[in-house]
Structure formats: C-alpha cells, structure tokens
Amino acid sequence: MRNRTKAREYALQILYQLDVTQAEAASATQEFWLYHQTTQDVRGFATRLVEGTLRHLEQINALIASCASNWEMSRMAVVDRNILRMGVYELLYQEGVPPKVCLNEAIELAKRFGDEESSRFVNGILDTIHKTRVAQANEAAPPAGPGPIAPS
C-alpha cells in the first residue's frame, strides 16, 4: 500500500475517533500514534490531513451540507461524514494533490470502510463540490480573447 493511501486511512481513523469521542485533538492524535507505528512520511501526511480538516471544519461542514440535499450532517454515517470532510479538505486546501486523486482516494476509503452505498454517496458529494469549484474558478477568470494583435 502506498504511503499516502496509508496516511489517509490513519487520518480517517483519527477523525472518526475524534468525531465519536469528542476528545481533544492533540492528545487523541498523540495517543493514536502510540499504537500505530509507521514511517515519518505517513505520520506527517496523516497529521497534516487531520489538523487541516479540523482547522477548516466549519467551512467544510457548511459546504458538505449545502451539497448534500436531504441529508443533515448529524444523520450521515460517521465514517462517510469524515471521509467527506477529509476529501473536501484535500480538494480545497491541500496543495499538490490533483482533484482526481482526492476523489479516487476518498471513494476507495468509502469502499473499504463504509457500507455498500458509501462510495456512491461520497463520490456524488465530492464530485458536486469539485464541479462547483471549477465552475466558480472559470467564472472568476478573465475571458479568453484572441490575444494581442501583432503589428503588421
């Protein structure tokens, strides 16, 4: 298993634990690493995912809620909710990770840790968020014109 894939699994486990227990993030994360020995690269990326997701949690939750018609955040499966949170964090805030990779990794986590409908649910929400983001970026970009006219 690739390092970043393993890091995402660990990050999901930490986010899940924090969501269920409402524990203090720093101590829960520190305790998690006592029982899960891994490389510094895996630990570092997982920790960045957790800390970044938590830092932007309010905005992430609002965005998910706006795209999840007929679903309240509190009614979503805990694992699905945290896969979505981490996926949105990667899509919007994590530089150097292509959107396709974010989507695929989140879908794979949903297949592995969620129920039989989780991957479709996660895919639908993250795809909507990604398409909305692309559309907004295109609207904000200046229109492409013919370019400068060269002197004759």
Chimera marker file (.cmm) of the C-alpha trace (Angstrom):
<marker_set name="trace">
<marker id="1" x="0.000" y="0.000" z="0.000" r="1" g="1" b="0" radius="0.5"/>
<marker id="2" x="1.291" y="3.436" z="-0.915" r="1" g="1" b="0" radius="0.5"/>
<marker id="3" x="2.354" y="5.825" z="1.842" r="1" g="1" b="0" radius="0.5"/>
<marker id="4" x="-0.267" y="8.491" z="1.137" r="1" g="1" b="0" radius="0.5"/>
<marker id="5" x="-3.041" y="5.908" z="0.943" r="1" g="1" b="0" radius="0.5"/>
<marker id="6" x="-1.970" y="4.527" z="4.320" r="1" g="1" b="0" radius="0.5"/>
<marker id="7" x="-1.759" y="8.069" z="5.708" r="1" g="1" b="0" radius="0.5"/>
<marker id="8" x="-5.326" y="8.762" z="4.568" r="1" g="1" b="0" radius="0.5"/>
<marker id="9" x="-6.509" y="5.599" z="6.314" r="1" g="1" b="0" radius="0.5"/>
<marker id="10" x="-4.839" y="6.674" z="9.537" r="1" g="1" b="0" radius="0.5"/>
<marker id="11" x="-6.208" y="10.213" z="9.205" r="1" g="1" b="0" radius="0.5"/>
<marker id="12" x="-9.707" y="8.808" z="8.713" r="1" g="1" b="0" radius="0.5"/>
<marker id="13" x="-9.333" y="6.657" z="11.822" r="1" g="1" b="0" radius="0.5"/>
<marker id="14" x="-8.230" y="9.660" z="13.874" r="1" g="1" b="0" radius="0.5"/>
<marker id="15" x="-11.039" y="11.878" z="12.541" r="1" g="1" b="0" radius="0.5"/>
<marker id="16" x="-13.551" y="9.117" z="13.222" r="1" g="1" b="0" radius="0.5"/>
<marker id="17" x="-12.287" y="8.724" z="16.778" r="1" g="1" b="0" radius="0.5"/>
<marker id="18" x="-12.440" y="12.473" z="17.389" r="1" g="1" b="0" radius="0.5"/>
<marker id="19" x="-15.955" y="12.684" z="15.964" r="1" g="1" b="0" radius="0.5"/>
<marker id="20" x="-17.255" y="9.836" z="18.118" r="1" g="1" b="0" radius="0.5"/>
<marker id="21" x="-15.467" y="10.639" z="21.381" r="1" g="1" b="0" radius="0.5"/>
<marker id="22" x="-15.297" y="14.450" z="21.126" r="1" g="1" b="0" radius="0.5"/>
<marker id="23" x="-11.808" y="14.120" z="22.614" r="1" g="1" b="0" radius="0.5"/>
<marker id="24" x="-9.216" y="16.868" z="22.480" r="1" g="1" b="0" radius="0.5"/>
<marker id="25" x="-7.494" y="16.557" z="19.090" r="1" g="1" b="0" radius="0.5"/>
<marker id="26" x="-3.848" y="16.874" z="20.084" r="1" g="1" b="0" radius="0.5"/>
<marker id="27" x="-3.955" y="14.296" z="22.870" r="1" g="1" b="0" radius="0.5"/>
<marker id="28" x="-6.099" y="11.861" z="20.872" r="1" g="1" b="0" radius="0.5"/>
<marker id="29" x="-3.742" y="12.105" z="17.905" r="1" g="1" b="0" radius="0.5"/>
<marker id="30" x="-0.708" y="11.642" z="20.124" r="1" g="1" b="0" radius="0.5"/>
<marker id="31" x="-2.289" y="8.569" z="21.718" r="1" g="1" b="0" radius="0.5"/>
<marker id="32" x="-3.205" y="7.163" z="18.296" r="1" g="1" b="0" radius="0.5"/>
<marker id="33" x="0.449" y="7.264" z="17.221" r="1" g="1" b="0" radius="0.5"/>
<marker id="34" x="1.481" y="5.326" z="20.317" r="1" g="1" b="0" radius="0.5"/>
<marker id="35" x="-0.424" y="2.320" z="18.952" r="1" g="1" b="0" radius="0.5"/>
<marker id="36" x="0.259" y="2.758" z="15.235" r="1" g="1" b="0" radius="0.5"/>
<marker id="37" x="3.928" y="2.711" z="14.378" r="1" g="1" b="0" radius="0.5"/>
<marker id="38" x="4.696" y="3.926" z="10.864" r="1" g="1" b="0" radius="0.5"/>
<marker id="39" x="7.151" y="5.993" z="8.860" r="1" g="1" b="0" radius="0.5"/>
<marker id="40" x="7.603" y="9.715" z="9.412" r="1" g="1" b="0" radius="0.5"/>
<marker id="41" x="6.213" y="10.414" z="5.917" r="1" g="1" b="0" radius="0.5"/>
<marker id="42" x="2.973" y="8.559" z="6.629" r="1" g="1" b="0" radius="0.5"/>
<marker id="43" x="2.619" y="10.061" z="10.079" r="1" g="1" b="0" radius="0.5"/>
<marker id="44" x="3.377" y="13.565" z="8.823" r="1" g="1" b="0" radius="0.5"/>
<marker id="45" x="0.877" y="13.470" z="5.954" r="1" g="1" b="0" radius="0.5"/>
<marker id="46" x="-1.842" y="11.913" z="8.141" r="1" g="1" b="0" radius="0.5"/>
<marker id="47" x="-1.303" y="14.527" z="10.820" r="1" g="1" b="0" radius="0.5"/>
<marker id="48" x="-1.471" y="17.355" z="8.241" r="1" g="1" b="0" radius="0.5"/>
<marker id="49" x="-4.751" y="15.940" z="6.927" r="1" g="1" b="0" radius="0.5"/>
<marker id="50" x="-6.257" y="15.740" z="10.412" r="1" g="1" b="0" radius="0.5"/>
<marker id="51" x="-5.053" y="19.167" z="11.528" r="1" g="1" b="0" radius="0.5"/>
<marker id="52" x="-6.079" y="20.827" z="8.261" r="1" g="1" b="0" radius="0.5"/>
<marker id="53" x="-9.501" y="19.202" z="8.265" r="1" g="1" b="0" radius="0.5"/>
<marker id="54" x="-10.106" y="20.305" z="11.843" r="1" g="1" b="0" radius="0.5"/>
<marker id="55" x="-8.801" y="23.830" z="11.191" r="1" g="1" b="0" radius="0.5"/>
<marker id="56" x="-11.314" y="24.303" z="8.342" r="1" g="1" b="0" radius="0.5"/>
<marker id="57" x="-14.076" y="22.118" z="9.804" r="1" g="1" b="0" radius="0.5"/>
<marker id="58" x="-16.750" y="24.815" z="9.970" r="1" g="1" b="0" radius="0.5"/>
<marker id="59" x="-16.335" y="25.797" z="6.301" r="1" g="1" b="0" radius="0.5"/>
<marker id="60" x="-16.027" y="22.155" z="5.231" r="1" g="1" b="0" radius="0.5"/>
<marker id="61" x="-19.192" y="21.132" z="7.083" r="1" g="1" b="0" radius="0.5"/>
<marker id="62" x="-21.133" y="24.050" z="5.588" r="1" g="1" b="0" radius="0.5"/>
<marker id="63" x="-20.003" y="23.117" z="2.087" r="1" g="1" b="0" radius="0.5"/>
<marker id="64" x="-20.889" y="19.445" z="2.528" r="1" g="1" b="0" radius="0.5"/>
<marker id="65" x="-24.289" y="20.369" z="3.983" r="1" g="1" b="0" radius="0.5"/>
<marker id="66" x="-25.004" y="22.667" z="1.035" r="1" g="1" b="0" radius="0.5"/>
<marker id="67" x="-24.281" y="19.864" z="-1.445" r="1" g="1" b="0" radius="0.5"/>
<marker id="68" x="-25.930" y="17.020" z="0.457" r="1" g="1" b="0" radius="0.5"/>
<marker id="69" x="-29.560" y="17.685" z="-0.316" r="1" g="1" b="0" radius="0.5"/>
<marker id="70" x="-31.917" y="15.933" z="2.085" r="1" g="1" b="0" radius="0.5"/>
<marker id="71" x="-29.029" y="14.922" z="4.374" r="1" g="1" b="0" radius="0.5"/>
<marker id="72" x="-28.192" y="16.521" z="7.689" r="1" g="1" b="0" radius="0.5"/>
<marker id="73" x="-24.570" y="16.181" z="8.765" r="1" g="1" b="0" radius="0.5"/>
<marker id="74" x="-25.611" y="14.592" z="12.053" r="1" g="1" b="0" radius="0.5"/>
<marker id="75" x="-27.578" y="11.882" z="10.207" r="1" g="1" b="0" radius="0.5"/>
<marker id="76" x="-24.729" y="10.843" z="7.913" r="1" g="1" b="0" radius="0.5"/>
<marker id="77" x="-22.781" y="7.725" z="8.814" r="1" g="1" b="0" radius="0.5"/>
<marker id="78" x="-19.785" y="8.790" z="10.891" r="1" g="1" b="0" radius="0.5"/>
<marker id="79" x="-17.324" y="7.164" z="8.508" r="1" g="1" b="0" radius="0.5"/>
<marker id="80" x="-18.935" y="8.785" z="5.427" r="1" g="1" b="0" radius="0.5"/>
<marker id="81" x="-19.010" y="12.190" z="7.109" r="1" g="1" b="0" radius="0.5"/>
<marker id="82" x="-15.312" y="12.020" z="7.932" r="1" g="1" b="0" radius="0.5"/>
<marker id="83" x="-14.286" y="10.722" z="4.509" r="1" g="1" b="0" radius="0.5"/>
<marker id="84" x="-16.171" y="13.685" z="3.033" r="1" g="1" b="0" radius="0.5"/>
<marker id="85" x="-14.537" y="16.127" z="5.429" r="1" g="1" b="0" radius="0.5"/>
<marker id="86" x="-11.065" y="14.889" z="4.625" r="1" g="1" b="0" radius="0.5"/>
<marker id="87" x="-11.835" y="14.767" z="0.886" r="1" g="1" b="0" radius="0.5"/>
<marker id="88" x="-13.106" y="18.346" z="0.884" r="1" g="1" b="0" radius="0.5"/>
<marker id="89" x="-10.039" y="19.450" z="2.821" r="1" g="1" b="0" radius="0.5"/>
<marker id="90" x="-7.778" y="17.857" z="0.217" r="1" g="1" b="0" radius="0.5"/>
<marker id="91" x="-9.760" y="19.298" z="-2.696" r="1" g="1" b="0" radius="0.5"/>
<marker id="92" x="-9.800" y="22.845" z="-1.376" r="1" g="1" b="0" radius="0.5"/>
<marker id="93" x="-6.789" y="23.300" z="0.852" r="1" g="1" b="0" radius="0.5"/>
<marker id="94" x="-4.124" y="20.630" z="0.218" r="1" g="1" b="0" radius="0.5"/>
<marker id="95" x="-1.745" y="21.783" z="-2.481" r="1" g="1" b="0" radius="0.5"/>
<marker id="96" x="-0.061" y="19.337" z="-4.814" r="1" g="1" b="0" radius="0.5"/>
<marker id="97" x="-2.816" y="16.718" z="-4.822" r="1" g="1" b="0" radius="0.5"/>
<marker id="98" x="-4.753" y="16.555" z="-8.104" r="1" g="1" b="0" radius="0.5"/>
<marker id="99" x="-8.554" y="16.595" z="-7.712" r="1" g="1" b="0" radius="0.5"/>
<marker id="100" x="-8.862" y="13.219" z="-9.442" r="1" g="1" b="0" radius="0.5"/>
<marker id="101" x="-6.569" y="11.674" z="-6.817" r="1" g="1" b="0" radius="0.5"/>
<marker id="102" x="-8.599" y="13.243" z="-3.976" r="1" g="1" b="0" radius="0.5"/>
<marker id="103" x="-11.824" y="11.852" z="-5.418" r="1" g="1" b="0" radius="0.5"/>
<marker id="104" x="-10.425" y="8.391" z="-6.111" r="1" g="1" b="0" radius="0.5"/>
<marker id="105" x="-8.793" y="8.071" z="-2.701" r="1" g="1" b="0" radius="0.5"/>
<marker id="106" x="-11.996" y="9.137" z="-0.916" r="1" g="1" b="0" radius="0.5"/>
<marker id="107" x="-14.064" y="6.664" z="-2.945" r="1" g="1" b="0" radius="0.5"/>
<marker id="108" x="-11.634" y="3.855" z="-2.131" r="1" g="1" b="0" radius="0.5"/>
<marker id="109" x="-11.799" y="4.714" z="1.580" r="1" g="1" b="0" radius="0.5"/>
<marker id="110" x="-15.596" y="4.628" z="1.366" r="1" g="1" b="0" radius="0.5"/>
<marker id="111" x="-15.494" y="1.206" z="-0.309" r="1" g="1" b="0" radius="0.5"/>
<marker id="112" x="-13.115" y="-0.115" z="2.328" r="1" g="1" b="0" radius="0.5"/>
<marker id="113" x="-14.619" y="1.389" z="5.485" r="1" g="1" b="0" radius="0.5"/>
<marker id="114" x="-18.202" y="2.322" z="4.598" r="1" g="1" b="0" radius="0.5"/>
<marker id="115" x="-21.273" y="0.348" z="3.661" r="1" g="1" b="0" radius="0.5"/>
<marker id="116" x="-22.287" y="-0.685" z="0.148" r="1" g="1" b="0" radius="0.5"/>
<marker id="117" x="-23.752" y="2.760" z="-0.680" r="1" g="1" b="0" radius="0.5"/>
<marker id="118" x="-20.941" y="4.829" z="0.835" r="1" g="1" b="0" radius="0.5"/>
<marker id="119" x="-18.747" y="5.062" z="-2.237" r="1" g="1" b="0" radius="0.5"/>
<marker id="120" x="-21.603" y="6.377" z="-4.403" r="1" g="1" b="0" radius="0.5"/>
<marker id="121" x="-22.640" y="8.856" z="-1.718" r="1" g="1" b="0" radius="0.5"/>
<marker id="122" x="-19.077" y="10.142" z="-1.223" r="1" g="1" b="0" radius="0.5"/>
<marker id="123" x="-18.487" y="10.303" z="-4.975" r="1" g="1" b="0" radius="0.5"/>
<marker id="124" x="-21.685" y="12.297" z="-5.546" r="1" g="1" b="0" radius="0.5"/>
<marker id="125" x="-20.960" y="14.904" z="-2.877" r="1" g="1" b="0" radius="0.5"/>
<marker id="126" x="-17.258" y="15.358" z="-3.678" r="1" g="1" b="0" radius="0.5"/>
<marker id="127" x="-17.906" y="15.464" z="-7.417" r="1" g="1" b="0" radius="0.5"/>
<marker id="128" x="-20.525" y="18.187" z="-6.899" r="1" g="1" b="0" radius="0.5"/>
<marker id="129" x="-18.122" y="20.203" z="-4.754" r="1" g="1" b="0" radius="0.5"/>
<marker id="130" x="-15.325" y="19.799" z="-7.295" r="1" g="1" b="0" radius="0.5"/>
<marker id="131" x="-17.526" y="20.776" z="-10.266" r="1" g="1" b="0" radius="0.5"/>
<marker id="132" x="-18.857" y="23.795" z="-8.372" r="1" g="1" b="0" radius="0.5"/>
<marker id="133" x="-15.317" y="24.875" z="-7.558" r="1" g="1" b="0" radius="0.5"/>
<marker id="134" x="-14.219" y="24.525" z="-11.186" r="1" g="1" b="0" radius="0.5"/>
<marker id="135" x="-17.263" y="26.483" z="-12.401" r="1" g="1" b="0" radius="0.5"/>
<marker id="136" x="-16.581" y="29.274" z="-9.897" r="1" g="1" b="0" radius="0.5"/>
<marker id="137" x="-12.933" y="29.440" z="-10.963" r="1" g="1" b="0" radius="0.5"/>
<marker id="138" x="-13.970" y="29.651" z="-14.616" r="1" g="1" b="0" radius="0.5"/>
<marker id="139" x="-16.430" y="32.475" z="-13.855" r="1" g="1" b="0" radius="0.5"/>
<marker id="140" x="-13.743" y="34.403" z="-11.991" r="1" g="1" b="0" radius="0.5"/>
<marker id="141" x="-11.165" y="34.021" z="-14.779" r="1" g="1" b="0" radius="0.5"/>
<marker id="142" x="-10.963" y="36.768" z="-17.374" r="1" g="1" b="0" radius="0.5"/>
<marker id="143" x="-12.491" y="35.776" z="-20.700" r="1" g="1" b="0" radius="0.5"/>
<marker id="144" x="-10.059" y="34.377" z="-23.196" r="1" g="1" b="0" radius="0.5"/>
<marker id="145" x="-9.830" y="36.692" z="-26.143" r="1" g="1" b="0" radius="0.5"/>
<marker id="146" x="-7.973" y="36.488" z="-29.389" r="1" g="1" b="0" radius="0.5"/>
<marker id="147" x="-4.926" y="37.941" z="-27.712" r="1" g="1" b="0" radius="0.5"/>
<marker id="148" x="-2.866" y="40.943" z="-28.717" r="1" g="1" b="0" radius="0.5"/>
<marker id="149" x="-2.775" y="41.866" z="-32.345" r="1" g="1" b="0" radius="0.5"/>
<marker id="150" x="0.676" y="41.709" z="-33.796" r="1" g="1" b="0" radius="0.5"/>
<marker id="151" x="1.870" y="44.768" z="-35.723" r="1" g="1" b="0" radius="0.5"/>
<marker id="152" x="1.938" y="44.309" z="-39.468" r="1" g="1" b="0" radius="0.5"/>
<link id1="1" id2="2" r="1" g="1" b="0" radius="0.2"/>
<link id1="2" id2="3" r="1" g="1" b="0" radius="0.2"/>
<link id1="3" id2="4" r="1" g="1" b="0" radius="0.2"/>
<link id1="4" id2="5" r="1" g="1" b="0" radius="0.2"/>
<link id1="5" id2="6" r="1" g="1" b="0" radius="0.2"/>
<link id1="6" id2="7" r="1" g="1" b="0" radius="0.2"/>
<link id1="7" id2="8" r="1" g="1" b="0" radius="0.2"/>
<link id1="8" id2="9" r="1" g="1" b="0" radius="0.2"/>
<link id1="9" id2="10" r="1" g="1" b="0" radius="0.2"/>
<link id1="10" id2="11" r="1" g="1" b="0" radius="0.2"/>
<link id1="11" id2="12" r="1" g="1" b="0" radius="0.2"/>
<link id1="12" id2="13" r="1" g="1" b="0" radius="0.2"/>
<link id1="13" id2="14" r="1" g="1" b="0" radius="0.2"/>
<link id1="14" id2="15" r="1" g="1" b="0" radius="0.2"/>
<link id1="15" id2="16" r="1" g="1" b="0" radius="0.2"/>
<link id1="16" id2="17" r="1" g="1" b="0" radius="0.2"/>
<link id1="17" id2="18" r="1" g="1" b="0" radius="0.2"/>
<link id1="18" id2="19" r="1" g="1" b="0" radius="0.2"/>
<link id1="19" id2="20" r="1" g="1" b="0" radius="0.2"/>
<link id1="20" id2="21" r="1" g="1" b="0" radius="0.2"/>
<link id1="21" id2="22" r="1" g="1" b="0" radius="0.2"/>
<link id1="22" id2="23" r="1" g="1" b="0" radius="0.2"/>
<link id1="23" id2="24" r="1" g="1" b="0" radius="0.2"/>
<link id1="24" id2="25" r="1" g="1" b="0" radius="0.2"/>
<link id1="25" id2="26" r="1" g="1" b="0" radius="0.2"/>
<link id1="26" id2="27" r="1" g="1" b="0" radius="0.2"/>
<link id1="27" id2="28" r="1" g="1" b="0" radius="0.2"/>
<link id1="28" id2="29" r="1" g="1" b="0" radius="0.2"/>
<link id1="29" id2="30" r="1" g="1" b="0" radius="0.2"/>
<link id1="30" id2="31" r="1" g="1" b="0" radius="0.2"/>
<link id1="31" id2="32" r="1" g="1" b="0" radius="0.2"/>
<link id1="32" id2="33" r="1" g="1" b="0" radius="0.2"/>
<link id1="33" id2="34" r="1" g="1" b="0" radius="0.2"/>
<link id1="34" id2="35" r="1" g="1" b="0" radius="0.2"/>
<link id1="35" id2="36" r="1" g="1" b="0" radius="0.2"/>
<link id1="36" id2="37" r="1" g="1" b="0" radius="0.2"/>
<link id1="37" id2="38" r="1" g="1" b="0" radius="0.2"/>
<link id1="38" id2="39" r="1" g="1" b="0" radius="0.2"/>
<link id1="39" id2="40" r="1" g="1" b="0" radius="0.2"/>
<link id1="40" id2="41" r="1" g="1" b="0" radius="0.2"/>
<link id1="41" id2="42" r="1" g="1" b="0" radius="0.2"/>
<link id1="42" id2="43" r="1" g="1" b="0" radius="0.2"/>
<link id1="43" id2="44" r="1" g="1" b="0" radius="0.2"/>
<link id1="44" id2="45" r="1" g="1" b="0" radius="0.2"/>
<link id1="45" id2="46" r="1" g="1" b="0" radius="0.2"/>
<link id1="46" id2="47" r="1" g="1" b="0" radius="0.2"/>
<link id1="47" id2="48" r="1" g="1" b="0" radius="0.2"/>
<link id1="48" id2="49" r="1" g="1" b="0" radius="0.2"/>
<link id1="49" id2="50" r="1" g="1" b="0" radius="0.2"/>
<link id1="50" id2="51" r="1" g="1" b="0" radius="0.2"/>
<link id1="51" id2="52" r="1" g="1" b="0" radius="0.2"/>
<link id1="52" id2="53" r="1" g="1" b="0" radius="0.2"/>
<link id1="53" id2="54" r="1" g="1" b="0" radius="0.2"/>
<link id1="54" id2="55" r="1" g="1" b="0" radius="0.2"/>
<link id1="55" id2="56" r="1" g="1" b="0" radius="0.2"/>
<link id1="56" id2="57" r="1" g="1" b="0" radius="0.2"/>
<link id1="57" id2="58" r="1" g="1" b="0" radius="0.2"/>
<link id1="58" id2="59" r="1" g="1" b="0" radius="0.2"/>
<link id1="59" id2="60" r="1" g="1" b="0" radius="0.2"/>
<link id1="60" id2="61" r="1" g="1" b="0" radius="0.2"/>
<link id1="61" id2="62" r="1" g="1" b="0" radius="0.2"/>
<link id1="62" id2="63" r="1" g="1" b="0" radius="0.2"/>
<link id1="63" id2="64" r="1" g="1" b="0" radius="0.2"/>
<link id1="64" id2="65" r="1" g="1" b="0" radius="0.2"/>
<link id1="65" id2="66" r="1" g="1" b="0" radius="0.2"/>
<link id1="66" id2="67" r="1" g="1" b="0" radius="0.2"/>
<link id1="67" id2="68" r="1" g="1" b="0" radius="0.2"/>
<link id1="68" id2="69" r="1" g="1" b="0" radius="0.2"/>
<link id1="69" id2="70" r="1" g="1" b="0" radius="0.2"/>
<link id1="70" id2="71" r="1" g="1" b="0" radius="0.2"/>
<link id1="71" id2="72" r="1" g="1" b="0" radius="0.2"/>
<link id1="72" id2="73" r="1" g="1" b="0" radius="0.2"/>
<link id1="73" id2="74" r="1" g="1" b="0" radius="0.2"/>
<link id1="74" id2="75" r="1" g="1" b="0" radius="0.2"/>
<link id1="75" id2="76" r="1" g="1" b="0" radius="0.2"/>
<link id1="76" id2="77" r="1" g="1" b="0" radius="0.2"/>
<link id1="77" id2="78" r="1" g="1" b="0" radius="0.2"/>
<link id1="78" id2="79" r="1" g="1" b="0" radius="0.2"/>
<link id1="79" id2="80" r="1" g="1" b="0" radius="0.2"/>
<link id1="80" id2="81" r="1" g="1" b="0" radius="0.2"/>
<link id1="81" id2="82" r="1" g="1" b="0" radius="0.2"/>
<link id1="82" id2="83" r="1" g="1" b="0" radius="0.2"/>
<link id1="83" id2="84" r="1" g="1" b="0" radius="0.2"/>
<link id1="84" id2="85" r="1" g="1" b="0" radius="0.2"/>
<link id1="85" id2="86" r="1" g="1" b="0" radius="0.2"/>
<link id1="86" id2="87" r="1" g="1" b="0" radius="0.2"/>
<link id1="87" id2="88" r="1" g="1" b="0" radius="0.2"/>
<link id1="88" id2="89" r="1" g="1" b="0" radius="0.2"/>
<link id1="89" id2="90" r="1" g="1" b="0" radius="0.2"/>
<link id1="90" id2="91" r="1" g="1" b="0" radius="0.2"/>
<link id1="91" id2="92" r="1" g="1" b="0" radius="0.2"/>
<link id1="92" id2="93" r="1" g="1" b="0" radius="0.2"/>
<link id1="93" id2="94" r="1" g="1" b="0" radius="0.2"/>
<link id1="94" id2="95" r="1" g="1" b="0" radius="0.2"/>
<link id1="95" id2="96" r="1" g="1" b="0" radius="0.2"/>
<link id1="96" id2="97" r="1" g="1" b="0" radius="0.2"/>
<link id1="97" id2="98" r="1" g="1" b="0" radius="0.2"/>
<link id1="98" id2="99" r="1" g="1" b="0" radius="0.2"/>
<link id1="99" id2="100" r="1" g="1" b="0" radius="0.2"/>
<link id1="100" id2="101" r="1" g="1" b="0" radius="0.2"/>
<link id1="101" id2="102" r="1" g="1" b="0" radius="0.2"/>
<link id1="102" id2="103" r="1" g="1" b="0" radius="0.2"/>
<link id1="103" id2="104" r="1" g="1" b="0" radius="0.2"/>
<link id1="104" id2="105" r="1" g="1" b="0" radius="0.2"/>
<link id1="105" id2="106" r="1" g="1" b="0" radius="0.2"/>
<link id1="106" id2="107" r="1" g="1" b="0" radius="0.2"/>
<link id1="107" id2="108" r="1" g="1" b="0" radius="0.2"/>
<link id1="108" id2="109" r="1" g="1" b="0" radius="0.2"/>
<link id1="109" id2="110" r="1" g="1" b="0" radius="0.2"/>
<link id1="110" id2="111" r="1" g="1" b="0" radius="0.2"/>
<link id1="111" id2="112" r="1" g="1" b="0" radius="0.2"/>
<link id1="112" id2="113" r="1" g="1" b="0" radius="0.2"/>
<link id1="113" id2="114" r="1" g="1" b="0" radius="0.2"/>
<link id1="114" id2="115" r="1" g="1" b="0" radius="0.2"/>
<link id1="115" id2="116" r="1" g="1" b="0" radius="0.2"/>
<link id1="116" id2="117" r="1" g="1" b="0" radius="0.2"/>
<link id1="117" id2="118" r="1" g="1" b="0" radius="0.2"/>
<link id1="118" id2="119" r="1" g="1" b="0" radius="0.2"/>
<link id1="119" id2="120" r="1" g="1" b="0" radius="0.2"/>
<link id1="120" id2="121" r="1" g="1" b="0" radius="0.2"/>
<link id1="121" id2="122" r="1" g="1" b="0" radius="0.2"/>
<link id1="122" id2="123" r="1" g="1" b="0" radius="0.2"/>
<link id1="123" id2="124" r="1" g="1" b="0" radius="0.2"/>
<link id1="124" id2="125" r="1" g="1" b="0" radius="0.2"/>
<link id1="125" id2="126" r="1" g="1" b="0" radius="0.2"/>
<link id1="126" id2="127" r="1" g="1" b="0" radius="0.2"/>
<link id1="127" id2="128" r="1" g="1" b="0" radius="0.2"/>
<link id1="128" id2="129" r="1" g="1" b="0" radius="0.2"/>
<link id1="129" id2="130" r="1" g="1" b="0" radius="0.2"/>
<link id1="130" id2="131" r="1" g="1" b="0" radius="0.2"/>
<link id1="131" id2="132" r="1" g="1" b="0" radius="0.2"/>
<link id1="132" id2="133" r="1" g="1" b="0" radius="0.2"/>
<link id1="133" id2="134" r="1" g="1" b="0" radius="0.2"/>
<link id1="134" id2="135" r="1" g="1" b="0" radius="0.2"/>
<link id1="135" id2="136" r="1" g="1" b="0" radius="0.2"/>
<link id1="136" id2="137" r="1" g="1" b="0" radius="0.2"/>
<link id1="137" id2="138" r="1" g="1" b="0" radius="0.2"/>
<link id1="138" id2="139" r="1" g="1" b="0" radius="0.2"/>
<link id1="139" id2="140" r="1" g="1" b="0" radius="0.2"/>
<link id1="140" id2="141" r="1" g="1" b="0" radius="0.2"/>
<link id1="141" id2="142" r="1" g="1" b="0" radius="0.2"/>
<link id1="142" id2="143" r="1" g="1" b="0" radius="0.2"/>
<link id1="143" id2="144" r="1" g="1" b="0" radius="0.2"/>
<link id1="144" id2="145" r="1" g="1" b="0" radius="0.2"/>
<link id1="145" id2="146" r="1" g="1" b="0" radius="0.2"/>
<link id1="146" id2="147" r="1" g="1" b="0" radius="0.2"/>
<link id1="147" id2="148" r="1" g="1" b="0" radius="0.2"/>
<link id1="148" id2="149" r="1" g="1" b="0" radius="0.2"/>
<link id1="149" id2="150" r="1" g="1" b="0" radius="0.2"/>
<link id1="150" id2="151" r="1" g="1" b="0" radius="0.2"/>
<link id1="151" id2="152" r="1" g="1" b="0" radius="0.2"/>
</marker_set>
